[in-house]
Amino acid sequence: MATTMTLTQLGATTIDLNDQADAWKYRIDLDTWAPKVARRTAKLLSDTPYEEVMEVLRVNIGGATKQEVYNNQHALVVMFDQARRFAQAGTGGGGYGSGGTLNPVIWNVQMDGAATLKKCMVIPAIDDPDCVVLPSTFMTDTAGRVVRSVQIQFRRKPLMVPASETTGTTAATAIIGTVQTSVLASAADVASPTRINLGNSSFIGSLTAGLAVITEDDGSFTSLATAQCSGAGASGAWTTPNDAANFAFATNVLRYTPTLTSRVVSGNITLNVAGTLLLILEVRNNTSGKEYVVDVEVKTGSRWIRTRAEVVGGSNVAAGYVILGVVSAPASTSVARLGVQAASTGGTIDFDRLIAVRLGTANTSVIQHGVVTGASFTSVGSGQYLNINHRYLYDLAPYVWLEGTGLVTGVRESPETLDANPFVLTKLVNVRALYLAYDGSNDWAPNGGGLRMNTTMTAYRLDASLAPR
């Protein structure tokens, strides 16, 4: 079997670059191509830890007539023009994730004797060389109905992935905000594009915001009830009221009632995770018109290292979260405390959980999304689910959306790239996820019928390789 190599625009055209038929249109020129291997990148934010690859090969273009040779040459140019358009504009031509009908171009390779086909997206950059370069013998060759040694060069994504995904186990149903684990049958050779489904067995409505932490390492993040911060060392008026009615994760929340306008701190809480940490704080302003500046500080030796501050409040009185940036914790026994400064006295502000995510030591992704909606969210257990998709073969960023019985595809939210890598990559057998979501109310989680939303998480992975094999 000869090596198979095709270019496919999804839902449209396929060009066979190594056609073995008698009446072939394209055929790789002998000894002009070998697969390139992706190199590691130093970029902090990238869809993979590897650099994009520039493939170079030469093909012969044939045809039964001169006109067919011209047509085949033109079809190849058009294919790469579509690839360049998509790489620059994304679906629909209006930016990544804009929707529409413009599809990416996929390069498909199955090496002679290899068991599986491998795929990746063609992504020519605006300043890349021409993807198709005709030889100086073009006119003479066309007369003989074979144009020899046409150079093709194109940028592609670094990981070669199979056509089908590996499916993990479905985690036990748990209330939203619980760490869930899906187990795949075996580890991948390299960090590979991974997506997760979050099915639900209870009510789910339109979401105003959400955040997922996805990792493969047991010790990569921790979720702490801020009510534990009510101990010694606090300044200001802190209490821990019961907020089970609003679905507080640990029943009680930490509440600050400002009696002064200077910055105050809570009691200490042990982080239980060490390293370079991204800190996420669940927060709710209870009084419209009140405004607070919040931060977290971590004790390093004898010094307190403070995160950036975020403003909470104004007219927004819904529960939600703030990302406070990155800070270093030298040991899992390191302690943290909350800082709050009110613009005026009176009112209250509540905190539910502090989430610490360790970056850099494992494949860990943090994905935020805004509003995701659907058509029918009135029935319980109707097969609806939330999908966080790497879209490695379809677009250059993951999408988050709701799918299921009675739903329209509706709004698909392209996640923000703030503070941590938004692309989901895993290598080990365990994929773990912590998902937070909010519905625009006072509640700390979406709910219905008096029940906090439940989820069942399943992971899917395209086990990648660095070269066709």
N, C-alpha and C positions, 0 to 999 in steps of 0.2 A: 504493500500500500504506500503510495506517495504521500508526502506531507500535504495536509489539507490547510489552505489558507484563504479565508474569505473576508470581505468587508460587507457589513450589513447595516443599512439604516433601518432601525426598528420599525416594523409595520410597512416597509416599502421595499427598497431595492437590495439585491445581493449581487456582489461581484466576486467571482471565483478567480483568485489571483494565481492559482496553480491548477487550471483546468486540464484534465487528462483525456478529455474526449478527442475524437479525431478532428472535429470541427471546433477547436478551442479558440477562445477569445483572448485569454490571458494565460501566461505560463511563466513561472519564475525562471530567470536566466540562471543557468548552471553555475554553482559556486559563487553566487553574489549575495547570499544572505546567511547569517547565523543569528540566533536569538541573542538579544542584549539582556544583561542582568541589572536589575535596579540596584542603586547604591543607597546607603543610608543618608538621610538628610539631617541637617542641624536646625531646621525650622522648628519653632515651638508649636505653631499651629499649622497643621497639615492634615489632609485626609488619610495619610499613612505616614509611617516613619521613614519612608523611602522617597527618593527623588523620581521625578518623571523621567521617562526613557525616550530617546530618539531612535526610532527604527529606520534603517536604510536598507533597501533592496533594489534589485533591478528585475523588470519583467519584460517579456516580449508581448506585443499586442498584435493579434491577427484578425483576419476576417475574410469572408468569401469574396468580397469586393472592396475596392478602395473606399467607397462610402461607408461600408461596415467598419473598416478600420478607423475611419474618422469618428464614427459614432461610438465605437468602443473606447477610443482615447478620450472623447468628450465625456462619456459616462464616468470614467475614472476621475476626471477633473471635477465634475459636478459632485461626486461623492465626497471628496475632500473639501469642497467649498461648503457643503452642508455641515461637515464636521467642524470646520472653522467657525461657521455661523453659530452652531450650538455652543461651542466652547466659549465664545465671546458673549452670547446673549442668554443661554439657557433655554428651557422650554418656552415656546411662544415668542421668543425673540425680545422679551421685555425684561430680562434679568432672571437669574436663577430662581426657579420655583414660581414663575409667573403663570404657569398653565399654558395651554395652547397645543399646537400640533407639530411643532418642530421637534424632531427626534434626533438623538445622538447617533453617531456611527460607531459600531462595535467591530473590533478586529478579532477574528476567530482563528485559532491555530490548533491543529492536532498533528503532532509530530509523527513521522513514519514509525509505526510500531507502538505508539503510545496508546494507553487505554482510554483516555478521556480528552474531550475538546476543552480548550481553555479560551477565556474571553477577557477583553478589557476595552475601555473606552478610548477612542481616538480624540485627542484634545489639542489641536494645533493652536499655538499662541499667535497673537497678532503680529509679532516681529519674527516669527519663524520663517525659514526659507520656503520657497514654493514646494508644495507637496509632490507635484508631478513635474519632472524636467524631461522634455523630449530631446532626443539626440540630434546632432547636426546632420545626421543621415536620414532625417525624417522623410524628406521628399522622395529620396531614392528608395528607401525602405517601403514606403507606401505603395509605390509602383509594383513592388513584389508582394504586396498584401501582408507583410509582416514588418512591424516597426520593432527593431531590435534594441534591447538594453535601455528601456525607458526607466529612469531613476525615480523611485518613490521614497520619500522621506517624511516621517510624521512623528509627532510627539504623542505618547500614549501614557495612560495611568500606569503606575509601576507594578501593581499586583495582577497576576493572571489568575482568574477565578473560574471554577467549573460552571456548567450550565445550571446545575441543581444544588440546592442548599442541604446542609446537614441539619436535622431537626433535633432539638434538645427535648428533655422531658418537660412536662407541664408541672409547674410548682403547685403546691397545695394552696387552696384559696386562703387569702389573708386580707385583713383590712388594709386599705390604701395607706401608704407610708411605712409599711413593714418591709424589711429586706427579704427578697425572694430569690431563690436559686433555681436555675434550669441547668440540667446536666447533659452535656453532649457525649456521644459515644467514645470519642477519642480527641486528643489534643491536635491542633493544627501545627504545621511546620513553622509558619510565621503568623504574626498578628493579622487577622483576617476580618473582612467586613461582616458585621453582625447586626441583626435586627431583633427587636423584641416585640411580641404581642402582649398586651395587657387586657385579657378578657375580663368580664365582670359578671358576677352572679347576683348583683343587686342593681339598684337604680343608678343610671349615669345620665347627667344632663349636659348642656353646653358648658364648656370650660372657659374660664377667662384667662387662666394662666396655669402653667405647670412646669415642673422641673424633674428630670430623671438623672440619677447618678448610676452609671453602669460600669461594672468592673469585674475582674476575675480573681481578685485577691481578697481573702477573708479580712485582712487588716487594713483595707484601703479607706474605709470611712467609718464613722461612728455617729449615732444619733442620740442626742442627750436631751433630757427633759430640763428646760430652763428653771423649773420650780426648784431644782436642786441648788440654784444660785442664791437661795434666800438665807444662807447661813451667815457666819461671822465675817466681818470685814466690810459689810455693805454700808454705804452712806445713802441717805435719802429714805423715802417712805416706800418700802417694798412689802408686798403681801403675796400669798399664793392661793387665790380663790379657786373653788371648784368650777370648772367650765365644761363639764361633761355634756351639758345641753347643747354646746356648740362644737362637740366632737373633738375636744382637746385630746391629743394623742395619749398623754399620761394623766388624764382627768383634771389635774390642777395646772394652772398656768402661773407664770411669774408676772405680777402686775406692779407697775410704778405709778404712783400718784404724786405729781410734782407739787411741792410746797415752796420751791425756789427755782431759779432759772440758771443756776450754775450746773456744771457737769457732775453727775453722781455715778457711782459704780455699784454693782450688785455684789453678792458674795461669790466665792470661788466655786468652780466646778472642775473636776479632773477630766481631761480630754480623752484619755484611753487610746490615743493614737499619736504617733510621733512622725516628724518629717516636715516637709513643705506642705502646708495645709491650706486648702480653700475653705473659707468659713461662710456658711449659709445660715441665716437666722429667720425663723418664722415669727411674724410680728403682726399686730393689729392695733390700729389707732381706734379708740372707742368714742372719741368726741370730735364731731365735725368742726373744722376750723382750727383745731389744735395742731401744732407742728412740733416734731421732735427730731433731734439728730442722734443717731444710734451708731455704736461701734462695738467691737470686742477687742480686748487686749489679752495677750498671752504672756505669762511670766517666763522669762529666759534668764536663768541665774538669779541675780538680784534685781533685774530690770523688767519692767512691763513694756512689751512691744505692742503698739496699737495698730489695728487695721485702719483702712480708710473709713471715713464716716459717711453715712447715707441719711438723707432726709426722709422721714416718714410722716404722713399725716395730711394736713390740709383738708380738702373736702372728701378725701378717700377714707372710708371707715371699714373697708372690707379686709378680711384676713388675707395674708399673702406672705411673701418672703423677700429678703434683700440679700444680695451677694456682697460680702464685705471685703473681698479680695484675699490675697495670699499672705500668710505669716508662717514663721518657722517655730516648731515646737521640738525642743531637743530630746524629749523623752515622753513616753506614753503617760507618765505620771505628771506631766506639765499641767498647770492649772490655767483656766481662763476666767474672765469675768466680763459682764456686759457694762457698757457705758451709755448713759442717756443724758441729753441736755434738752430741756423743754424751753420753748420760746416764751411761755407764760405759765403761770400756776393754774391749777385746776385741771380737770379732765383726767383720763387714765390711758395708759398704753400697756398692752399685754404681749407676752412672748410665750410661744409654745415649745419650740425645739431649737437647739443649736446643732447644726450638722457640720462635721469636720471631714473633709475629703482629702486624702493624701495623694499628691500629684507626683509623677515622675518615676515611681517605683514599680508600677504595673500599668497594664492597658486600662486606663480609667477615663471615662468620658462624662462630661456634664452637659446636658442638653436642656435648654429652656425653650418654652413655646408660649405664644400668646393665645388668642381666642381660637378654639376649634369648635365647630358647630355641626349639627346634623338636623335631619327633618323630624325624626320621631324618637323622642326620649321619654315617652310616657309609660312604656311597658317595662316590667322587671324581668331580667334574664332573657332578653330577646336576641341574644347572640351578638351583641354589640362589643366592639373591642377597639382599643387604641393601639395604633401601630407606630413604632419608632423605627424608621427604615433608613438604612445606610444609603440606599439608592446608588450604589457604586457603579452600576451599569447604566443608570438612567439620568442622573443629574449629579452635580458636584457638591451637594449638601444633603443631609438627611431631611426627610419630611416627617411631620407628626400629624396624624389625622385619625378620625373616627370612621370605622366601617361597620357594616352589619345589616341585619334585617331592617328594612324600613328607613335606612339612612341614605342621604345623598352624600356624594364625596365632599361637597361643600368646601369650606375653607380649609386649605392645607397650609400649615404654618411652617415656614422655613426657620429653624431655630437660630437664635442669636449666638454669635461667637464671642462670648464674654468670659474672660478669666480662665477658661479651660478648653481643652480640645473637644469640639462638639461631635466629632466623628466616632462612631462606635466600632472599635476593633478589639477582638479577643483572640487568645491563642489556647488557653487551657480548657479543660473539660467543664469547669464550673463558670457560669455566667450569672452574676448577681446584679440585682437592680433595686434601687430605692426610688419610688416615684411619689412626688408630691403634686397635688392639684387643688385648684380653688374654683369656686363657682360665682365669685363676686359678692358673696354675702358675708355675714359675720362668722360663718362656720369655717373651721380649720380644714375641712375636707368635704368634697361633694357627697351628697347623701340623699336619701329619699325614704319615706315611710318610717322615719325614725332610725334608720340604719346607715352607718358609715359605708361608703362604697367599698366593695370587695374586689380584689383583682386576682387573676391567675396568670402568671407570667410564663411565657414560652420563648426560648431563644432559637434563632435560626442563623446559620453561618455559612458563608461561601469560603470553604477552606482553600486558601490562596497559595500560590507559589511565586517565586521571583523570576521564573522563566518558564516557557512552555515545557511540559513534561508528560 
